[in-house]
Amino acid sequence: MQFFIDTANLEEIREAQKMGLVDGVTTNPSLMARESGDWRERAREICALAPGPVSLEVIALDAEGMIREARELVEFGPDVVV
């Protein structure tokens, strides 16, 4: 069984890691908006912290925009899942 923490809060991720409870991170634009700073930098930091997959979401409503955003997101880390 794997455990994925659903947050964009770096401290929550670190705390869960200390307990050995993080195999990956799921997040979304709403969770990112709750945190301060640039969401792109936060996503990169999450990717650096996470020991496994990091789920990031696009916000575009059209297929072309979704593909463009997804291509940007996968550059944030090797384990990004869009």
JOHU-V375443 format. One record per pair of residues at least 24 apart in sequence whose C-alpha atoms are under 7 Angstrom apart, sorted by the first residue. I is the first residue (numbers start at 1). GAP is how many residues later the second one is. D is the distance in Angstrom with one decimal. If there is no record, write none. Layout:
BEGIN
<<I,GAP,D> <I,GAP,D>>
END
This chain:
BEGIN
<<7,24,6.1> <8,24,5.4> <8,27,7.0> <9,26,6.7> <10,36,6.8> <23,28,5.9> <23,29,5.5> <24,26,5.7> <24,27,6.1> <24,28,4.6> <24,29,4.8> <24,30,5.7> <25,25,6.5> <25,28,6.4> <25,29,4.7> <25,30,6.2> <26,28,5.7> <26,29,4.5> <26,30,6.8> <27,28,5.9> <27,29,5.8> <28,28,5.9> <28,29,5.5> <29,28,6.8> <44,32,5.3> <44,33,7.0> <47,29,6.8> <47,30,5.7> <52,27,6.2> <53,26,4.6> <53,27,5.8> <53,28,6.5> <54,25,6.0> <54,26,4.8> <54,27,5.9> <55,25,5.9> <55,26,4.7> <55,27,5.8> <56,24,6.8> <56,25,6.2> <56,26,5.2> <57,25,5.5>>
END
